[in-house]
């Protein structure tokens, strides 16, 4: 028997309502903040991610699903959503349209990493992107959007942490300070961090190896090296969030795992699903579009892993109740009445009523058992007498009460009782 690839997961009909809840909440929150959906391909040219995500990241170096297509071109399954949105923004000349450009996405993405709770090789993200606004108001807008999304999911124990990693100018000075600090410890550090030391020493701060983490604990902090403009920008972001009632703490150790970030970075973290982990993260990336060959356009955004969100919702007891099931089951007593029940079901569905009827030639008793398993709220039994009278006894499965209802009025009868 062929089984699902490692690191992937089926979402069965009995569980998909949970995903619908998250997706519906994402769409409604995005609409409230005037973000519109964008859809990009599942795979892109590999160069997009090498230039956009950054060739010092673990994603590009170790985790991407990259292969040659039949034309010998290197293509990669997207490991995240921002690079694809940036490519679409440039390719379609969206900078010439109404600004700021505000878009959101709901995507599947792929990374070859060790599967663990909330982290799969095929995973799903909800993300938001805002292009064209350089001021701190845009940072605060995107963070408030992300906070509202989590709040609308009902989450109560998710904490916002923010930091600034500066611009090219002040970050260059910080890189030199980091190299000075880490140089005496290079022999104690992992191979990846020795490579990062030359290419991007800030990435050392994001290393998960315990030895490197303990060395990095006393490293210089970026906040001490911010230029005047970056410091003022970060202070204004904090002021706007405070005025908007969005609680946060400043965490100087946040650097995020992608090379394109600059200035404001942020994470929403939760300990509800076990070890403290990030459920949503993002920041500003003013140089990304320029790195990808376009004109410089300021940008800020975020992404949330939906699998991890569902784990946190479960841990907080915030998962929605299961779907109510079908509204009405039409039970036919014999072959002729089953055929009539089939036709009546089509009329009910066209009227907007969810219903089922027998497709397995079950007895009436067996049909009642099946209707109960489907969660049907009402059951209407059709036999010769009911068809002749054009009415049926409709049983409310919740209260066991029955009522005689004309077949032509059955759809309205159910619709009127939905409340």
C-alpha positions as CSV (number, residue, x, y, z in Angstrom):
1,X,0.0,0.0,0.0
2,X,1.3,3.4,-1.0
3,X,1.5,5.8,2.0
4,X,1.7,9.6,2.3
5,X,5.2,11.1,2.0
6,X,7.0,11.8,5.3
7,X,6.2,15.3,6.5
8,X,2.9,15.6,4.8
9,X,-0.6,15.3,6.3
10,X,-4.1,14.5,5.0
11,X,-6.9,16.8,6.2
12,X,-9.9,14.5,6.4
13,X,-13.5,15.7,5.9
14,X,-14.1,15.3,9.7
15,X,-11.3,17.9,10.4
16,X,-11.4,20.3,7.5
17,X,-14.0,22.5,9.3
18,X,-11.1,23.6,11.5
19,X,-9.1,24.9,8.5
20,X,-12.3,26.6,7.2
21,X,-12.5,28.5,10.5
22,X,-8.9,29.8,10.3
23,X,-9.2,30.6,6.6
24,X,-12.5,32.4,7.1
25,X,-11.1,34.4,10.0
26,X,-8.1,35.3,7.9
27,X,-10.2,36.5,5.0
28,X,-12.6,38.5,7.2
29,X,-9.7,40.2,9.0
30,X,-7.9,41.0,5.8
31,X,-11.0,42.5,4.4
32,X,-11.4,44.7,7.5
33,X,-7.8,46.1,6.9
34,X,-8.4,46.5,3.1
35,X,-6.0,43.7,2.1
36,X,-7.0,41.8,-1.1
37,X,-6.0,38.2,-2.0
38,X,-3.1,37.4,-4.3
39,X,-2.3,33.9,-5.7
40,X,1.1,33.0,-7.0
41,X,2.5,29.7,-8.4
42,X,3.5,26.8,-6.2
43,X,6.9,26.7,-7.9
44,X,9.2,29.5,-9.1
45,X,12.6,29.8,-10.7
46,X,15.2,28.8,-8.1
47,X,17.0,32.1,-8.5
48,X,14.0,34.0,-7.0
49,X,14.5,32.4,-3.6
50,X,18.3,32.6,-3.7
51,X,18.1,36.3,-4.3
52,X,15.0,37.0,-2.3
53,X,15.2,34.8,0.8
54,X,19.0,35.0,1.0
55,X,21.8,32.5,0.3
56,X,22.9,32.5,4.0
57,X,19.6,31.1,5.2
58,X,19.1,27.5,6.1
59,X,16.0,27.6,3.8
60,X,18.1,28.2,0.7
61,X,21.1,26.2,1.8
62,X,19.4,23.1,3.2
63,X,15.6,23.0,3.0
64,X,14.4,23.8,-0.5
65,X,12.8,21.3,-2.8
66,X,14.7,22.1,-6.0
67,X,14.8,20.1,-9.2
68,X,15.3,20.5,-13.0
69,X,12.2,20.6,-15.2
70,X,12.1,18.8,-18.5
71,X,13.7,21.9,-20.1
72,X,16.7,21.7,-17.8
73,X,15.6,24.8,-15.8
74,X,16.1,24.8,-12.1
75,X,12.7,25.3,-10.3
76,X,11.8,25.2,-6.6
77,X,8.7,24.6,-4.7
78,X,8.0,27.8,-2.8
79,X,9.4,27.6,0.8
80,X,7.6,30.9,1.8
81,X,5.2,33.4,0.3
82,X,6.9,36.8,0.3
83,X,9.3,36.2,-2.6
84,X,6.6,35.1,-4.9
85,X,4.4,38.2,-4.1
86,X,7.4,40.4,-4.6
87,X,8.1,38.8,-8.0
88,X,4.5,39.3,-9.1
89,X,4.6,42.9,-7.9
90,X,7.6,43.7,-10.1
91,X,6.5,41.6,-13.1
92,X,3.1,43.2,-13.3
93,X,4.2,46.7,-12.7
94,X,2.0,47.1,-9.7
95,X,4.2,50.0,-8.4
96,X,2.5,52.1,-11.0
97,X,-0.9,51.4,-9.5
98,X,-2.7,52.7,-6.4
99,X,-0.3,52.7,-3.4
100,X,0.1,51.3,-0.9
101,X,-0.3,47.9,-2.4
102,X,-2.0,45.6,0.2
103,X,-2.3,41.9,-0.4
104,X,-2.8,38.7,1.5
105,X,-2.3,35.0,0.6
106,X,-3.3,31.6,1.8
107,X,-0.8,29.1,0.5
108,X,0.9,25.7,0.9
109,X,4.7,25.9,1.1
110,X,7.4,23.3,1.2
111,X,10.7,22.8,3.2
112,X,12.8,19.7,3.6
113,X,13.3,19.7,7.4
114,X,12.7,17.3,10.2
115,X,9.0,17.0,10.8
116,X,7.7,17.9,14.3
117,X,4.6,19.2,16.0
118,X,3.3,22.1,14.0
119,X,6.2,21.9,11.4
120,X,5.7,19.7,8.4
121,X,7.5,19.5,5.0
122,X,4.3,20.6,3.3
123,X,2.8,23.3,5.5
124,X,0.3,26.2,5.1
125,X,0.6,29.9,5.6
126,X,-1.5,33.0,5.9
127,X,0.4,36.1,5.1
128,X,0.0,39.8,4.5
129,X,2.1,42.2,2.5
130,X,2.1,46.0,2.3
131,X,4.2,47.8,-0.3
132,X,4.9,51.5,-0.9
133,X,4.8,53.0,2.6
134,X,8.1,53.7,4.4
135,X,6.8,55.2,7.6
136,X,6.3,53.6,11.0
137,X,2.5,53.8,10.4
138,X,2.8,51.0,7.9
139,X,4.7,48.8,10.4
140,X,2.0,49.5,13.1
141,X,-0.8,48.8,10.6
142,X,0.6,45.4,9.6
143,X,1.3,44.4,13.2
144,X,-2.2,45.5,14.3
145,X,-3.6,43.5,11.4
146,X,-1.7,40.4,12.6
147,X,-2.8,41.0,16.2
148,X,-6.5,41.4,15.1
149,X,-6.3,38.1,13.2
150,X,-5.0,36.2,16.3
151,X,-7.6,37.9,18.5
152,X,-10.4,37.0,16.1
153,X,-9.3,33.4,16.4
154,X,-10.0,33.7,20.1
155,X,-6.4,33.3,21.2
156,X,-5.6,34.9,24.6
157,X,-2.1,33.8,25.5
158,X,-0.1,34.9,22.5
159,X,2.5,37.6,23.2
160,X,3.9,40.2,20.7
161,X,7.6,40.8,20.8
162,X,9.3,43.4,18.6
163,X,12.8,44.5,17.7
164,X,14.7,46.6,15.2
165,X,17.6,45.3,13.1
166,X,18.3,48.6,11.5
167,X,19.2,49.6,8.0
168,X,22.2,48.9,5.8
169,X,24.2,51.7,7.4
170,X,23.8,50.9,11.1
171,X,23.8,47.2,10.5
172,X,27.2,47.3,8.9
173,X,28.6,48.7,12.1
174,X,26.7,46.1,14.1
175,X,28.2,43.3,11.9
176,X,31.7,44.5,12.7
177,X,30.8,44.5,16.4
178,X,29.5,40.9,16.1
179,X,32.6,39.7,14.3
180,X,34.8,41.2,17.0
181,X,32.7,39.4,19.6
182,X,32.4,36.0,17.9
183,X,36.0,35.8,16.5
184,X,37.5,34.3,19.7
185,X,34.8,31.7,19.9
186,X,34.8,30.4,16.2
187,X,36.5,27.2,17.2
188,X,33.6,26.4,19.6
189,X,30.8,27.1,17.1
190,X,29.1,24.9,14.5
191,X,30.1,24.8,10.9
192,X,27.1,26.8,9.8
193,X,27.8,29.6,12.2
194,X,31.5,29.7,11.0
195,X,30.1,30.3,7.5
196,X,27.6,32.9,8.8
197,X,30.4,34.7,10.5
198,X,31.7,35.9,7.1
199,X,28.5,36.2,5.2
200,X,26.0,37.5,7.7
201,X,27.0,37.3,11.4
202,X,23.5,38.3,12.5
203,X,22.3,34.9,11.4
204,X,24.4,33.4,14.3
205,X,22.0,34.9,16.7
206,X,19.3,32.7,15.2
207,X,21.2,29.5,15.5
208,X,19.4,26.7,17.4
209,X,22.6,24.7,18.4
210,X,22.9,24.9,22.2
211,X,26.6,25.8,22.2
212,X,26.2,28.6,19.7
213,X,23.1,29.9,21.6
214,X,25.1,30.1,24.9
215,X,27.9,32.0,23.2
216,X,25.4,34.4,21.4
217,X,23.6,35.1,24.7
218,X,26.1,37.9,25.6
219,X,26.6,39.2,22.1
220,X,26.2,42.9,21.4
221,X,22.6,44.0,20.7
222,X,21.5,45.7,17.5
223,X,19.5,48.3,19.5
224,X,22.8,49.8,20.7
225,X,23.9,50.4,17.1
226,X,20.8,51.9,15.5
227,X,21.3,55.1,13.6
228,X,19.2,58.2,14.5
229,X,16.7,57.5,11.7
230,X,16.2,53.8,12.6
231,X,15.9,54.7,16.3
232,X,13.3,57.3,15.7
233,X,11.4,54.9,13.4
234,X,11.4,52.2,16.0
235,X,10.3,54.6,18.8
236,X,7.4,55.8,16.7
237,X,6.3,52.2,15.9
238,X,6.2,51.5,19.7
239,X,4.2,54.7,20.3
240,X,1.6,53.9,17.6
241,X,1.2,50.4,18.9
242,X,0.7,51.7,22.5
243,X,-1.9,54.2,21.3
244,X,-3.7,51.5,19.4
245,X,-3.8,49.3,22.5
246,X,-1.6,46.5,21.0
247,X,0.5,45.2,23.9
248,X,4.1,44.3,23.2
249,X,7.6,43.8,24.7
250,X,10.9,44.7,23.1
251,X,13.1,41.6,22.6
252,X,16.6,42.5,21.3
253,X,17.4,38.9,20.3
254,X,14.8,38.8,17.5
255,X,16.5,38.8,14.1
256,X,14.0,36.5,12.1
257,X,15.3,33.7,9.8
258,X,15.3,35.4,6.4
259,X,17.9,37.8,5.0
260,X,15.5,40.3,3.5
261,X,14.4,41.9,6.8
262,X,15.4,45.4,7.9
263,X,14.3,47.8,10.6
264,X,11.2,46.5,12.4
265,X,10.9,42.7,13.0
266,X,8.3,41.1,15.2
267,X,7.0,37.7,16.4
268,X,3.8,36.6,18.2
269,X,4.9,33.7,20.5
270,X,2.9,31.2,22.6
271,X,3.8,28.6,25.2
272,X,0.3,27.1,25.0
273,X,1.4,24.2,22.7
274,X,4.4,23.2,24.8
275,X,7.8,24.8,24.3
276,X,7.5,28.5,23.5
277,X,7.3,29.0,19.8
278,X,6.5,31.6,17.1
279,X,3.0,31.3,15.7
280,X,3.3,34.4,13.5
281,X,6.2,36.5,12.5
282,X,7.2,39.3,10.1
283,X,8.8,42.7,9.7
284,X,10.0,45.3,7.2
285,X,12.0,44.5,4.1
286,X,12.7,47.8,2.3
287,X,15.6,46.3,0.1
288,X,13.9,43.1,-1.1
289,X,12.5,44.4,-4.4
290,X,15.8,46.1,-5.2
291,X,17.7,42.8,-4.5
292,X,15.4,41.1,-7.0
293,X,16.2,43.5,-9.8
294,X,13.5,46.1,-9.4
295,X,13.4,49.7,-8.1
296,X,13.5,50.1,-4.3
297,X,10.0,50.0,-2.8
298,X,9.5,50.0,1.0
299,X,7.6,46.9,2.2
300,X,6.4,45.2,5.4
301,X,4.5,42.0,6.0
302,X,4.0,38.8,8.1
303,X,3.2,35.2,7.8
304,X,1.5,32.7,10.1
305,X,1.9,28.9,10.1
306,X,-1.6,27.5,10.1
307,X,-0.6,24.0,11.5
308,X,1.0,25.7,14.5
309,X,-2.0,28.1,14.9
310,X,-4.3,25.1,15.1
311,X,-2.1,23.5,17.8
312,X,-2.2,26.7,19.9
313,X,-6.0,27.0,19.4
314,X,-6.4,23.4,20.6
315,X,-4.1,24.0,23.6
316,X,-6.1,27.1,24.6
317,X,-9.4,25.3,24.1
318,X,-10.4,27.6,21.2
319,X,-11.1,25.1,18.5
320,X,-14.6,25.6,16.9
321,X,-17.4,23.1,17.4
322,X,-17.7,20.5,14.6
323,X,-19.9,21.2,11.6
324,X,-23.6,20.7,12.4
325,X,-23.9,18.2,9.5
326,X,-26.8,18.1,7.1
327,X,-30.0,19.9,7.9
328,X,-32.5,17.3,6.6
329,X,-32.5,13.7,5.8
330,X,-35.2,12.3,3.5
331,X,-35.9,8.7,4.2
332,X,-37.7,6.7,1.5
333,X,-39.7,3.6,2.5
334,X,-39.6,1.8,-0.8
335,X,-38.0,2.0,-4.2
336,X,-40.6,4.5,-5.6
337,X,-40.5,6.8,-2.5
338,X,-36.6,6.7,-2.5
339,X,-36.8,8.0,-6.1
340,X,-39.1,10.8,-5.1
341,X,-37.0,11.6,-2.1
342,X,-34.0,11.9,-4.5
343,X,-36.0,14.5,-6.6
344,X,-37.2,16.3,-3.5
345,X,-33.6,16.6,-2.2
346,X,-32.6,18.4,-5.4
347,X,-35.3,21.0,-4.8
348,X,-34.3,21.5,-1.2
349,X,-30.6,22.0,-2.2
350,X,-31.6,24.5,-4.9
351,X,-33.4,26.4,-2.1
352,X,-30.2,26.4,0.0
353,X,-31.0,23.5,2.4
354,X,-28.3,20.9,3.0
355,X,-29.8,17.5,2.8
356,X,-29.2,13.8,2.2
357,X,-31.2,10.8,1.0
358,X,-30.6,7.1,0.8
359,X,-28.2,5.9,-1.9
360,X,-27.6,2.4,-0.3
361,X,-31.1,0.8,-0.3
362,X,-31.1,0.8,3.5
363,X,-34.2,-0.1,5.5
364,X,-36.1,2.8,7.2
365,X,-34.6,1.9,10.6
366,X,-31.1,1.8,9.1
367,X,-31.7,5.2,7.4
368,X,-32.7,6.7,10.8
369,X,-29.4,5.4,12.3
370,X,-27.5,6.8,9.3
371,X,-29.2,10.2,9.6
372,X,-28.3,10.3,13.3
373,X,-24.6,9.7,12.4
374,X,-24.6,12.5,9.8
375,X,-25.9,14.9,12.4
376,X,-29.1,15.6,10.5
377,X,-31.3,18.0,12.4
378,X,-34.5,16.9,10.7
379,X,-35.7,13.6,9.2
380,X,-38.7,13.4,6.9
381,X,-40.0,9.9,6.0
382,X,-41.6,9.5,2.6
383,X,-43.9,6.6,1.8
384,X,-47.0,6.0,-0.4
385,X,-49.4,7.9,1.9
386,X,-47.0,10.8,2.4
387,X,-46.5,11.2,-1.4
388,X,-50.2,10.9,-2.0
389,X,-51.0,13.6,0.6
390,X,-48.0,15.8,-0.4
391,X,-47.0,16.1,3.2
392,X,-44.6,14.3,5.6
393,X,-44.1,13.9,9.3
394,X,-40.8,15.8,10.0
395,X,-38.9,14.7,13.1
396,X,-36.7,17.1,14.9
397,X,-33.7,14.9,15.9
398,X,-32.7,17.2,18.8
399,X,-36.1,17.3,20.6
400,X,-37.7,14.2,19.1
401,X,-40.8,16.4,18.3
402,X,-42.6,15.7,15.1
403,X,-44.7,18.0,12.9
404,X,-46.8,17.5,9.7
405,X,-45.3,19.6,6.9
406,X,-46.4,20.0,3.3
407,X,-43.5,18.9,0.9
408,X,-43.8,22.1,-1.0
409,X,-43.2,24.0,2.3
410,X,-40.4,21.8,3.6
411,X,-37.5,24.1,2.5
412,X,-39.1,27.2,4.1
413,X,-39.9,25.2,7.2
414,X,-36.2,24.3,7.7
415,X,-34.9,27.7,6.8
416,X,-37.3,29.5,9.2
417,X,-36.0,27.3,12.1
418,X,-32.3,27.8,11.5
419,X,-32.1,30.5,14.2
